[in-house]
Amino acid sequence: MSPVNLLQPNLILGGPITLITPAILDQYALKGLILDVDETLVPWQHSQVSPELSQWIEEIKECTLSLWLVSNNLSEQRIGNIAKSLKLPYLLAAGKPSRRKLRIALEQMNLPCTSVGMVGDRLFTDVLAGNRLGLFTIFVDPMLEESQTDTSWTHIIRNLEIYISERLGVSLAAQNKTV
């Protein structure tokens, strides 16, 4: 698989995860989602989910067979509290782009990889891991605190990933925002 194929998301949302709708899940025949946590669901270092995110999770639970959180974060307390508040199973210390923990979640879901979406805000971890496993990859904009700027270290790394990926030929124009 070429670097472009490994880094090219199947869907670029052009906004936060909450823009994923039941219609999008139906359109792509997705029966399950594996969700990154840091900056995909909650801003960095937050341990509380927003009411908007909680409502979105409940809506998505109604139209999917399975949702899992898979995070590179090492904090059992933080990731565990987020997962418990959303009533979702989780795996931490995933080491994405390693596929090991994604495979565990996929086995627990008992779904074929072609029916599962990997949702994340990072190309070199979430999208790369999902593509390596054959999942449908969805690239979302990060959840930010109001005080967070694009000059924070996590955004410098994310922006560098985007720059490198685009130089390799990856297209990151938002798709299907109105679906």
KEMARBA-585441 format. One record per residue: z, x, y of N, C-alpha, C, O in turn; residue in three letters. Coordinates in steps of 0.001 Angstrom, whole numbers, plus 524288, in hexadecimal, padded with zeros to 5 digits. Atoms other than C-alpha are relative to their C-alpha. Layout:
<volos>
<volo <Z,X,Y>,<Z,X,Y>,<Z,X,Y>,<Z,X,Y>,'ALA'>
...
</volos>
This chain:
<volos>
<volo <80000,80357,7FB62>,<80000,80000,80000>,<80000,80380,804D6>,<80300,8073F,80520>,'MET'>
<volo <8007B,7FCCC,7FB4B>,<7FC38,80582,80D45>,<804A4,7FF1C,803A5>,<80742,7FB17,80349>,'SER'>
<volo <7FBC4,800C1,7FC32>,<80623,8079B,81841>,<7FF5A,7FB04,80335>,<80335,7F871,8047C>,'PRO'>
<volo <800F0,804CA,7FCFD>,<7FFBE,7FC7A,81FC3>,<801C2,7FB46,7FCD2>,<8047B,7F7DF,7FEDA>,'VAL'>
<volo <7FE80,8046B,80356>,<80178,7F319,8144A>,<805E1,7FFC7,7FF28>,<8081F,7FB89,7FED7>,'ASN'>
<volo <7FA53,7FFE3,800C9>,<80F84,7F778,8124C>,<80302,7FE1A,804C8>,<8073B,7FBDD,80445>,'LEU'>
<volo <7FD3E,8015C,7FB2B>,<8131F,7F517,82085>,<7FE17,7FAEF,80284>,<80074,7F912,80643>,'LEU'>
<volo <80237,804B4,7FDA6>,<80AC5,7E917,82360>,<802F0,7FB20,7FE28>,<802AD,7F9BF,7F98F>,'GLN'>
<volo <7FD73,804E4,80190>,<81312,7DCB4,8238C>,<7FBEC,7FBD6,7FEC6>,<7F7AA,7FBD3,80102>,'PRO'>
<volo <80371,8046D,80120>,<80CE2,7D09C,81DA6>,<7FFFF,7FC19,8047B>,<7FC14,7F97B,80573>,'ASN'>
<volo <7FF88,80397,7FBA0>,<811C4,7C8BC,8293C>,<80335,80294,8044C>,<80788,80470,80353>,'LEU'>
<volo <7FD32,7FE0B,7FB6B>,<815B0,7CD62,836D5>,<8017D,7FB38,80334>,<7FE1D,7F887,80553>,'ILE'>
<volo <7FE41,804E0,7FDA6>,<81DF3,7C2B4,83CB6>,<7FFAE,80004,805F3>,<7FEA7,7FBF3,8084D>,'LEU'>
<volo <80039,7FFC9,7FA4D>,<81E42,7C76A,84AD2>,<804AC,7FD74,80296>,<8044F,7FBAA,80709>,'GLY'>
<volo <7FB37,80252,7FE06>,<82C16,7C25D,84CAA>,<80450,800BC,7FC04>,<80396,80376,7F820>,'GLY'>
<volo <7FB98,7FF5C,8039D>,<8394F,7C152,84600>,<7FF38,7FD03,7FAE8>,<7FBB1,7F9C7,7FA6F>,'PRO'>
<volo <80041,80259,80535>,<83B8E,7BD19,837FE>,<8002C,7FA0A,80028>,<7FE02,7F771,7FCBD>,'ILE'>
<volo <7FF71,805B3,7FFA1>,<83ED7,7AF50,83C76>,<7FACE,7FD30,800F3>,<7FAA0,7F862,800E7>,'THR'>
<volo <80531,80266,7FF7F>,<8303C,7AD0C,83EC7>,<7FD77,7FEF1,7FAB4>,<7F968,7FC60,7FA6C>,'LEU'>
<volo <80200,80144,80536>,<82E16,7ACB1,83015>,<8016E,7FA51,7FEE9>,<805FB,7F8CB,7FF2F>,'ILE'>
<volo <7FF49,8059E,800CB>,<82C43,79E52,82CF8>,<7FEDB,7FE83,7FA4E>,<7FC77,80188,7F76D>,'THR'>
<volo <8018F,801E3,8052F>,<82B47,7964F,82083>,<7FA10,7FFDD,7FF57>,<7F81A,800CB,7FB0C>,'PRO'>
<volo <805BA,80014,8004B>,<81CBF,794F5,823BA>,<7FDDB,8056D,7FEB2>,<7FA22,805E4,7FBAF>,'ALA'>
<volo <801B3,7FAA6,80138>,<81B32,7A3C8,8236B>,<80128,8013A,7FA4A>,<7FDE3,8037E,7F796>,'ILE'>
<volo <7FEAC,7FF15,80581>,<82250,7A471,81659>,<7FC20,7FD38,7FC6B>,<7FA69,7FF70,7F883>,'LEU'>
<volo <803D4,802ED,80313>,<81938,799E2,81102>,<7FAA0,8028F,8003D>,<7F7FE,80320,7FC42>,'ASP'>
<volo <8052F,7FDAC,7FF50>,<80D13,7A04E,816A1>,<7FF3C,804BE,7FC84>,<7FB01,80584,7FA5D>,'GLN'>
<volo <8006A,7FB38,8030C>,<80FFC,7AD0B,80F84>,<8026E,7FF79,7FA8F>,<80310,8035C,7F7CD>,'TYR'>
<volo <7FDD1,8012A,80531>,<815F7,7A68D,80357>,<804C9,80355,7FEC6>,<80555,80554,7FA6E>,'ALA'>
<volo <7FB47,7FCE1,800B7>,<822EE,7AD98,8053C>,<80471,7FC84,7FE10>,<805C1,7F893,8007B>,'LEU'>
<volo <7FBAF,802E7,80263>,<82DEF,7A8BE,7FC8B>,<80542,802AA,800E4>,<8095B,8005F,7FFDC>,'LYS'>
<volo <7FB32,7FD1B,7FEF3>,<837E2,7B319,80062>,<7FF21,803EC,8044F>,<7FAB9,80588,8055C>,'GLY'>
<volo <8003A,7FC09,7FBE6>,<83B1A,7BC88,80B51>,<8045B,803FA,7FF2F>,<808CC,80299,7FDF6>,'LEU'>
<volo <7FC2B,7FBCB,7FFAA>,<841EF,7C99C,80B88>,<8003F,8017F,805BE>,<7FC49,802DE,8081A>,'ILE'>
<volo <7FF55,7FF38,7FA65>,<84783,7CB9C,8191C>,<802F6,80506,80122>,<8071A,805FE,7FEE4>,'LEU'>
<volo <7FD18,7FBA3,7FDCE>,<84B3E,7D82D,81FEA>,<80449,7FDA6,80371>,<803F3,7F914,804E6>,'ASP'>
<volo <7FBAD,80212,7FCDE>,<857D9,7D6CA,827CA>,<7FFFA,8023D,80587>,<7FF50,7FF59,8094F>,'VAL'>
<volo <7FF71,7FD93,7FAD3>,<8591B,7E09C,832FA>,<7FB27,7FF4B,80352>,<7F6F2,80136,80200>,'ASP'>
<volo <803EF,80124,7FC14>,<850F2,7DC0B,83E79>,<7FBB8,7FC54,7FE1E>,<7F855,7FAD0,8012D>,'GLU'>
<volo <80364,8042D,801D6>,<8495D,7D2C0,835C6>,<802E5,7FACF,8007B>,<800B6,7F6F3,80257>,'THR'>
<volo <7FCC9,804B7,7FFA9>,<85467,7C8C6,834E8>,<803E3,80022,80480>,<804BE,7FC37,80727>,'LEU'>
<volo <7FBFF,7FF63,7FBE7>,<85E97,7CE02,83E50>,<7FF24,8051E,802E9>,<7FD2C,808E1,800A6>,'VAL'>
<volo <80062,7FB0D,7FD2F>,<85ECE,7D842,8490B>,<80356,8043C,7FD5A>,<8072F,80319,7FAB4>,'PRO'>
<volo <7FD5E,7FB78,80240>,<86335,7E5C7,844ED>,<805D3,7FFBE,8011F>,<80762,7FEAE,8058B>,'TRP'>
<volo <7FA4E,7FFBE,7FFB1>,<871E6,7E6B7,8427F>,<802A5,7FAB4,800D9>,<8076C,7FA86,80162>,'GLN'>
<volo <7FD92,8052D,7FFC8>,<87412,7D7FD,843B3>,<8016C,7FE51,7FA7D>,<7FEB3,7FF98,7F6BD>,'HIS'>
<volo <7FE88,801FC,80521>,<87B3B,7D174,8389B>,<80032,7FA0D,7FFE7>,<801CA,7F7B3,7FC05>,'SER'>
<volo <8003A,805B8,7FFA6>,<87995,7C368,83D1E>,<7FA56,7FE51,800AD>,<7F75C,800B5,8039A>,'GLN'>
<volo <80548,8021A,7FF59>,<86D37,7BB7A,83BB1>,<80012,7FBDB,80439>,<8040C,7F950,80522>,'VAL'>
<volo <8006E,803EC,7FBDC>,<86878,7B2C3,84699>,<7FF95,7FA94,7FD8E>,<7FDE3,7FA0D,7F916>,'SER'>
<volo <800C4,80559,801EF>,<868D3,7A3FC,8451F>,<7FA3E,7FED8,7FECE>,<7F905,7FC15,7FB10>,'PRO'>
<volo <8059A,800C8,800D4>,<859F7,7A42E,8464E>,<7FE50,80242,7FAB7>,<7FB4A,7FFD4,7F7DF>,'GLU'>
<volo <80164,7FD9A,804F9>,<858DE,7AD81,83AC0>,<8024D,7FCE2,7FB7A>,<7FFA4,7FC03,7F791>,'LEU'>
<volo <7FD91,8032F,8041F>,<8626F,7A588,83290>,<7FCDA,7FB0D,7FEFA>,<7FC05,7F98F,7FA7C>,'SER'>
<volo <80324,804C4,80085>,<85A6F,79953,83526>,<7FAC6,8013A,7FD66>,<7F8F8,7FE42,7FA12>,'GLN'>
<volo <804F5,7FE6A,80257>,<84DCB,7A083,831B5>,<800AE,800FE,7FA23>,<7FD7A,7FF3E,7F702>,'TRP'>
<volo <7FEF4,7FEE0,80587>,<853A9,7A56A,824D1>,<8007B,7FAE2,7FCF3>,<7FE37,7FA5D,7F8BD>,'ILE'>
<volo <7FF5B,80505,802AC>,<857AB,7978D,82127>,<7FAC1,7FD3B,7FF50>,<7F9BD,7FAEE,7FB37>,'GLU'>
<volo <80533,80265,8004E>,<849EF,79299,8241E>,<7FCAB,802AF,7FBD8>,<7F9FD,80017,7F8CE>,'GLU'>
<volo <8032B,7FD0A,803BD>,<8439C,79D6A,81C1B>,<8020E,7FF4E,7FA72>,<7FEFD,7FF28,7F6BF>,'ILE'>
<volo <7FDBE,800DC,80535>,<84D16,79B70,810B9>,<7FDE2,7FB0A,7FD81>,<7FD61,7FABF,7F8BB>,'LYS'>
<volo <801E9,804FB,80204>,<847D5,78DA2,80F61>,<7FA83,80066,7FDAD>,<7F8F8,7FD13,7FA90>,'GLU'>
<volo <8056C,7FFB7,801DC>,<839F7,79257,80CAC>,<7FECE,804FB,7FCEE>,<7FA40,80615,7FBD8>,'CYS'>
<volo <800E0,7FB64,80348>,<83BDF,79EEF,804E8>,<8039B,7FFB1,7FB49>,<807A2,7FD11,7FB6B>,'THR'>
<volo <7FCC0,7FFD6,804A7>,<84143,7A172,7F776>,<8045F,80400,80087>,<80888,8036A,7FE31>,'LEU'>
<volo <7FC34,7FBCA,7FFCA>,<84876,7ADB9,7FB49>,<7FF8E,8032C,80506>,<7FB43,8044A,806E0>,'SER'>
<volo <7FF9A,7FC72,7FB82>,<84CE5,7B5DE,806F7>,<803E4,80442,7FEA4>,<80816,8032B,7FC90>,'LEU'>
<volo <7FC82,7FB85,800DD>,<852E9,7C362,805E4>,<80005,80367,804DE>,<7FC0C,803E6,80787>,'TRP'>
<volo <7FF98,7FC08,7FBF2>,<857CF,7CD16,80FF9>,<7FFEE,8054F,7FD49>,<802D6,8062C,7F98E>,'LEU'>
<volo <8002C,7FAA6,80206>,<85445,7DB46,80D19>,<7FFED,803A2,804B1>,<7FC31,803BF,807B7>,'VAL'>
<volo <7FF46,7FCBF,7FB5E>,<85926,7E522,816F5>,<800AF,805BF,7FE9B>,<802DE,80711,7FA88>,'SER'>
<volo <7FEEB,7FA6C,8007F>,<85907,7F3D1,8187E>,<80583,80151,801D9>,<8077E,8058E,800BD>,'ASN'>
<volo <7FACB,7FF18,7FDDD>,<86635,7F279,81F42>,<803E7,800F3,7FB94>,<8037D,7FE9C,7F765>,'ASN'>
<volo <7FC14,7FE9E,803EA>,<871CA,7F839,817E1>,<80505,7FCDC,8007D>,<80864,7FD39,7FD15>,'LEU'>
<volo <7FB0F,802AF,7FEED>,<87C56,7EF5B,81D8A>,<8008B,7FAF5,7FCD5>,<7FE27,7F6F8,7FE0D>,'SER'>
<volo <7FEDF,8049E,8032F>,<88137,7E600,81317>,<80274,7FBB4,80356>,<80126,7F71D,802BC>,'GLU'>
<volo <7FD5A,803E4,7FCC7>,<889D2,7DF49,81D1C>,<7FC22,7FD1A,80387>,<7FC1F,7F84C,803BA>,'GLN'>
<volo <803A7,80264,7FC58>,<87F0E,7DCF2,8270C>,<7FBDF,7FCB6,7FD3D>,<7FB3C,7F81A,7FE71>,'ARG'>
<volo <80435,802C2,802B3>,<873F0,7D93D,81DEA>,<80248,7FB98,7FCA6>,<80004,7F75C,7FC5D>,'ILE'>
<volo <7FD71,80409,8031C>,<87D2A,7D1C0,814F8>,<80193,7FB4D,80345>,<800D9,7F6D7,8019F>,'GLY'>
<volo <7FE75,8044F,7FC8F>,<88275,7C9B7,82057>,<7FB48,7FCD4,801D0>,<7FB7E,7F808,80209>,'ASN'>
<volo <804C8,802BA,7FE67>,<874B2,7C688,8250C>,<7FDFE,7FCAD,7FB75>,<7FCA8,7F81E,7FC31>,'ILE'>
<volo <801ED,802D6,8049A>,<8708C,7C2A6,8173C>,<80378,7FB4D,7FEC2>,<80182,7F712,7FD97>,'ALA'>
<volo <7FC6D,8045C,8011E>,<87CAF,7BA53,8151F>,<7FF6F,7FBA5,803FF>,<7FFA0,7F70C,8029B>,'LYS'>
<volo <80098,80411,7FC01>,<87AD4,7B34C,8220F>,<7FAF5,7FCE1,7FF38>,<7FAAB,7F851,800B6>,'SER'>
<volo <804FA,802A8,8010A>,<86CDD,7AFF9,81DE9>,<7FFBA,7FDC9,7FA70>,<7FBFA,7FB22,7F902>,'LEU'>
<volo <7FFCD,801B2,8057C>,<870E0,7AD38,80FC0>,<7FB43,80204,7FCF5>,<7F899,7FF19,7FA37>,'LYS'>
<volo <80473,7FD86,8029C>,<866BE,7B6D9,80AB0>,<801D0,804B1,7FCD7>,<8058A,80757,7FE57>,'LEU'>
<volo <7FEEE,7FB32,802DF>,<86703,7C166,80046>,<7FDD1,804AB,802FA>,<7FA36,8041E,8061D>,'PRO'>
<volo <801B0,7FB69,7FD0B>,<8655A,7CF41,80533>,<80087,804FA,7FCD3>,<80380,8054D,7F90F>,'TYR'>
<volo <7FFA4,7FAAC,801F8>,<8633B,7DD6B,801BB>,<8000C,8038E,804BB>,<7FD1D,802BA,80874>,'LEU'>
<volo <7FFE6,7FC52,7FBA5>,<866BB,7E8A4,80AAD>,<7FEBA,8056F,7FE07>,<7FE02,8063B,7F957>,'LEU'>
<volo <8016A,7FA9A,80149>,<863C1,7F737,80AFD>,<7FAE3,80038,7FCED>,<7FA7A,80308,7F90C>,'ALA'>
<volo <804F0,80086,802E1>,<855DA,7F3F3,806CB>,<7FCAA,804F2,8001D>,<7F9AA,805EF,7FC7D>,'ALA'>
<volo <80335,7FB49,7FFAB>,<84FD2,800B1,80B59>,<7FA36,7FEE0,80078>,<7F700,801FB,7FEB0>,'GLY'>
<volo <80590,8012C,7FF38>,<8430F,7F9EE,80F00>,<7FD8C,80477,8031D>,<7FFD0,80630,806FD>,'LYS'>
<volo <80410,802A5,802F7>,<83805,7FDA2,80D8F>,<80080,80042,7FA0C>,<7FCCA,7FEE2,7F751>,'PRO'>
<volo <7FF37,8005F,8059E>,<83DB8,7FF36,7FFEA>,<7FF81,7FA51,7FE4D>,<80109,7F6C1,80125>,'SER'>
<volo <800C4,8054B,80204>,<83A54,7F36F,7F797>,<80466,7FE3C,7FC65>,<8047A,7F9BD,7FAB2>,'ARG'>
<volo <7FC06,80116,803FE>,<84651,7F40D,7EED3>,<8030F,7FAFD,8010B>,<80364,7F7A0,7FD9F>,'ARG'>
<volo <7FCD2,804A1,7FED3>,<84EC8,7E9DC,7F5AD>,<7FC93,7FB28,800C2>,<7FE49,7F6CD,7FFA8>,'LYS'>
<volo <80392,8046C,7FF9A>,<842FF,7E151,7F8B2>,<7FEC5,7FDE0,7FA8F>,<7FE62,7F924,7F9CE>,'LEU'>
<volo <80101,801B0,80567>,<84028,7E104,7EA18>,<80494,7FCD7,7FDD9>,<803CD,7F8F5,7FB1E>,'ARG'>
<volo <7FB5D,802DA,801C5>,<84E28,7DCAF,7E768>,<7FFF4,7FA77,8023B>,<800CD,7F6AD,7FF65>,'ILE'>
<volo <80039,80530,7FD91>,<84CE3,7D185,7F12D>,<7FBA8,7FCBD,7FD8D>,<7FC6C,7F820,7FC6D>,'ALA'>
<volo <80476,802B9,80248>,<83F9C,7CDE0,7EBA1>,<80147,7FE0B,7FA7D>,<7FFF3,7F9A2,7F91A>,'LEU'>
<volo <7FE66,801A8,80544>,<84512,7CD8E,7DDBB>,<803B0,7FB58,8003F>,<8032D,7F7AE,7FD2E>,'GLU'>
<volo <7FC4C,80450,7FF69>,<85024,7C4B6,7E22C>,<7FD4C,7FB00,801CF>,<7FEEB,7F6B2,80068>,'GLN'>
<volo <802EA,80488,7FE1D>,<8466F,7BBC3,7E8F5>,<7FCD5,7FD7C,7FBA7>,<7FBBF,7F8CD,7FBD4>,'MET'>
<volo <80335,801D7,80454>,<83E92,7BA82,7DC5E>,<7FADA,7FDA4,801F1>,<7F925,7F983,80028>,'ASN'>
<volo <80505,80194,7FDCB>,<83202,7B955,7E438>,<7FC36,8049B,7FFB0>,<7FDE2,8091C,7FFDA>,'LEU'>
<volo <803C3,7FBAD,7FFD7>,<8255C,7C12C,7E39E>,<7FFD1,80251,80583>,<80092,7FF8B,8095D>,'PRO'>
<volo <80003,7FD67,7FAE1>,<8242B,7CB1E,7EE94>,<7FBFE,7FD98,803B3>,<7FCB0,7FDCF,80874>,'CYS'>
<volo <803F9,80262,7FCA5>,<81814,7C414,7F395>,<801E7,7FB03,802A6>,<7FF60,7F918,80642>,'THR'>
<volo <7FDC8,804BC,7FDAD>,<820A6,7B83A,7F6CD>,<804AA,8011A,80381>,<80746,7FD7F,80553>,'SER'>
<volo <7FB62,7FE7D,7FCF7>,<82AFA,7BFDE,7FE48>,<7FE51,8030D,804CB>,<7FB01,80686,80482>,'VAL'>
<volo <800FF,7FD35,7FB24>,<82AA4,7C459,80C5B>,<80461,803CD,80133>,<808F6,802A0,80057>,'GLY'>
<volo <7FC3F,7FC2A,7FDFC>,<8315A,7D089,8118C>,<7FF9F,7FFB6,805EC>,<7FB7D,800C0,80827>,'MET'>
<volo <80003,800C1,7FA61>,<8354E,7CE12,81FAB>,<80349,8043D,8028E>,<807D0,80505,80124>,'VAL'>
<volo <7FD17,7FBF1,7FD48>,<8392E,7D920,828C0>,<7FD7F,80193,8051D>,<7F91C,8000F,8065C>,'GLY'>
<volo <801BE,7FE4C,7FAD1>,<837DD,7DF7E,835F8>,<7FE33,805AE,80013>,<7FCE6,807B9,8043B>,'ASP'>
<volo <8017C,7FA81,80028>,<83479,7ED46,83157>,<7FB80,800DC,7FC2F>,<7FB83,7FED9,7F7D1>,'ARG'>
<volo <80499,7FEDD,80337>,<8278E,7F24B,82C0F>,<80126,803EB,7FBB0>,<7FF74,80330,7F73F>,'LEU'>
<volo <7FF3E,7FBB8,803B6>,<82C5B,7FEB1,8254D>,<8045B,7FEED,7FC14>,<8053A,80216,7F88F>,'PHE'>
<volo <7FBF8,8016B,803D0>,<8377A,7F7DA,81E17>,<7FE88,7FAC7,7FD77>,<7FD24,7FA9E,7F8DE>,'THR'>
<volo <800C3,80541,80222>,<8358F,7E92A,81C61>,<7FA71,7FF08,7FE18>,<7F9A7,7FD7D,7F99B>,'ASP'>
<volo <80575,80109,80167>,<826B7,7E80C,81C6D>,<7FE35,803C6,7FBB6>,<7FBBA,80227,7F7EC>,'VAL'>
<volo <80194,7FC20,803E7>,<82493,7F49F,814D4>,<80250,7FEBB,7FAA6>,<7FF87,7FEE0,7F6BB>,'LEU'>
<volo <7FD82,80157,804FB>,<82E70,7F0C7,80A49>,<7FD95,7FB15,7FDAB>,<7FC61,7FAEE,7F903>,'ALA'>
<volo <8024E,804D8,801EC>,<82902,7E305,8093C>,<7FA7D,800B9,7FDFA>,<7F921,7FEB0,7F9D7>,'GLY'>
<volo <80563,7FF0A,801B3>,<81AEF,7E795,80862>,<7FFD5,8033B,7FB00>,<7FC87,8024D,7F7A1>,'ASN'>
<volo <7FFD5,7FCC2,804BA>,<81E6E,7F1CF,7FE26>,<80137,7FCBC,7FB2D>,<7FFA6,7FE1E,7F6D8>,'ARG'>
<volo <7FE83,8035A,8045C>,<823EE,7E6D7,7F5B6>,<7FC3A,7FB6A,7FF3B>,<7FCA1,7F890,7FB61>,'LEU'>
<volo <803BC,80444,8006B>,<818CB,7DD49,7F828>,<801F2,7FAD9,80237>,<7FFDD,7F6B7,800E8>,'GLY'>
<volo <7FE07,804AA,7FD6E>,<820B1,7D3A8,80049>,<7FC7B,7FE9B,804A1>,<7F97A,801DF,8067C>,'LEU'>
<volo <802AE,801B2,7FB42>,<81AE1,7CBCA,80B79>,<80371,801C1,80493>,<807D6,7FFE2,80521>,'PHE'>
<volo <7FCB8,7FDC3,7FBE7>,<81FAB,7D355,81766>,<7FF3C,7FD42,8053E>,<7FADA,7FC3B,806EE>,'THR'>
<volo <7FFF9,802A5,7FAF4>,<8235B,7CCCB,82435>,<802E5,80378,803E3>,<80782,804A2,80335>,'ILE'>
<volo <7FDDF,7FC93,7FBF7>,<8259A,7D550,83031>,<801AE,7FCAA,804A2>,<7FE8A,7F9CC,806E0>,'PHE'>
<volo <7FDDC,80324,7FBBA>,<82E69,7CF3D,83A82>,<801ED,80381,8046A>,<802E3,80827,803A7>,'VAL'>
<volo <7FD9F,7FD32,7FBA3>,<83341,7D341,847DE>,<805DA,8004C,7FF11>,<8081B,7FCC5,7FCB4>,'ASP'>
<volo <7FA5F,7FF75,800E4>,<84139,7D845,847E0>,<80338,7FC25,80332>,<801BE,7FA8E,8077D>,'PRO'>
<volo <7FC13,80308,7FD20>,<84CD9,7CFF0,84BAD>,<802FD,803E5,8035B>,<80502,807C8,8015E>,'MET'>
<volo <7FD85,7FC62,7FC6B>,<85299,7D66E,857A3>,<80490,7FD7D,802CA>,<804B0,7F8C0,8039A>,'LEU'>
<volo <7FBEB,801B7,7FC6D>,<85F00,7D576,85F77>,<7FD8E,7FFB4,8056A>,<7F9A0,80245,80673>,'GLU'>
<volo <80215,80052,7FAB0>,<85CC3,7D1BF,86D9D>,<80023,80548,802BE>,<7FCB9,80675,805EB>,'GLU'>
<volo <7FF78,7FAEF,7FD62>,<8615E,7DF49,871C0>,<7FCA9,80449,7FD83>,<7FC37,8088E,7FFAF>,'SER'>
<volo <80310,7FC16,802C0>,<8589C,7E661,867F3>,<7FAA7,80098,8028C>,<7F84F,7FCC2,80442>,'GLN'>
<volo <80519,7FEF5,7FDB5>,<84C42,7ECD2,86D08>,<7FC8D,802DF,7FC20>,<7FE63,8049F,7F80A>,'THR'>
<volo <8039B,7FD20,80354>,<8403D,7F30C,8671A>,<800FC,805DA,80011>,<7FE41,808C3,7FD64>,'ASP'>
<volo <7FECA,7FA6B,7FFF3>,<84643,80043,86A33>,<80471,80153,7FC48>,<805D7,805E6,7FBD2>,'THR'>
<volo <7FBEA,7FED7,803CF>,<85113,7FEE2,85FFC>,<7FD93,8031A,7FB89>,<7F8DE,802BF,7FA9F>,'SER'>
<volo <80217,7FC89,80412>,<84FBE,8087E,854A9>,<7FD32,7FD06,7FBB7>,<7F951,7FEF5,7F9A2>,'TRP'>
<volo <802AC,802E7,8041C>,<84C1B,7FDF0,84ADF>,<7FA9B,7FE3E,801C6>,<7F6FA,7FDF6,7FEA2>,'THR'>
<volo <80518,801B4,7FE15>,<84117,7F94B,85395>,<7FC5B,8048E,800E1>,<7F79C,803EF,80071>,'HIS'>
<volo <8034F,7FB60,7FFA7>,<83C33,80703,85606>,<7FD9C,8011D,7FAAB>,<7F8F5,80244,7FA4C>,'ILE'>
<volo <801FA,7FF1B,80550>,<83AFB,808B1,8473B>,<7FC07,7FBC8,7FE8B>,<7F7DF,7FCFE,7FC71>,'ILE'>
<volo <80393,80451,80138>,<834AE,7FB40,845A9>,<7FAD8,800AC,802EE>,<7F6A9,7FFF9,800AB>,'ARG'>
<volo <804BD,7FF35,7FCEA>,<82B14,7FE0F,850B0>,<7FCCA,80496,7FDF3>,<7F7FD,80464,7FE0D>,'ASN'>
<volo <802BD,7FB91,80252>,<827B5,80B31,84A74>,<7FD43,7FE55,7FAF6>,<7F8D3,7FFE9,7F9FD>,'LEU'>
<volo <80274,80206,804C1>,<82522,80450,83D70>,<7FB1D,7FCD5,80159>,<7F717,7FD5A,7FEC5>,'GLU'>
<volo <80477,80334,7FE5E>,<81C24,7FABA,84463>,<7FB94,8037B,801E8>,<7F70F,802A7,8007B>,'ILE'>
<volo <803F2,7FC65,7FDE8>,<81506,805B1,84B95>,<7FD2D,802D6,7FB87>,<7F85F,80301,7FB69>,'TYR'>
<volo <80253,7FD24,80464>,<812DB,80D98,83F13>,<7FCA1,7FC5B,7FCB4>,<7F844,7FDB8,7FB35>,'ILE'>
<volo <802DC,803C1,8033D>,<80EB0,8018C,8376E>,<7FAD9,7FE6A,80281>,<7F6D2,7FE2F,7FFE3>,'SER'>
<volo <804D6,8017B,7FD4A>,<804D6,7FD66,841B4>,<7FC1E,80480,8000C>,<7F76A,8039A,7FFA1>,'GLU'>
<volo <80375,7FB6F,80020>,<7FF5C,80B48,84221>,<7FD69,80099,7FAAE>,<7F90A,8028D,7FA40>,'ARG'>
<volo <80231,7FFD3,8054D>,<7FD62,80A52,8336A>,<7FC25,7FB93,7FEFE>,<7F94D,7FBAD,7FB1D>,'LEU'>
<volo <803A7,8044E,8008F>,<7F5C1,7FDA8,8355C>,<8027D,7FAC7,7FEB1>,<7FFB9,7F6FA,7FDAF>,'GLY'>
<volo <7FD53,804F3,8010B>,<8001D,7F33C,83301>,<7FF45,7FC67,804B6>,<7FFE2,7FE13,8092E>,'VAL'>
<volo <80087,803E0,7FBD9>,<7FD8E,7E6DC,83ADC>,<80523,7FD03,80077>,<80704,7FAC1,7FCA8>,'SER'>
<volo <7FAFD,802A6,7FF3E>,<809F3,7E13A,840C7>,<7FFAF,7FB8D,803F5>,<80391,7FA36,80676>,'LEU'>
<volo <8009E,80493,7FC98>,<80472,7D5F7,848AB>,<80289,7FB4D,7FD64>,<801DE,7FA75,7F8B4>,'ALA'>
<volo <7FD55,80490,8021D>,<80C90,7C9A3,846FB>,<7FC0D,7FC27,7FDB4>,<7F7C1,7FB7B,7FFC0>,'ALA'>
<volo <80355,803AB,802CA>,<806D7,7BF9E,83D9A>,<802DB,7FADA,7FF44>,<807A6,7FABE,7FEE7>,'GLN'>
<volo <7FDEE,80520,8018A>,<808E1,7B127,83B1E>,<804EF,7FE4A,802D9>,<8085E,7FBEA,80076>,'ASN'>
<volo <7FB54,8018E,7FD2A>,<812E7,7AF06,845C8>,<8006D,7FA16,80084>,<804B9,7F816,80151>,'LYS'>
<volo <7FFD1,805A0,7FF44>,<80F47,7A0AE,8469B>,<80052,7FCFD,7FAE2>,<80064,7F82E,7FAF4>,'THR'>
<volo <7FFC4,802AC,80519>,<81007,79DAB,83800>,<80533,7FD3D,7FF68>,<8062C,7FAC4,7FB67>,'VAL'>
</volos>
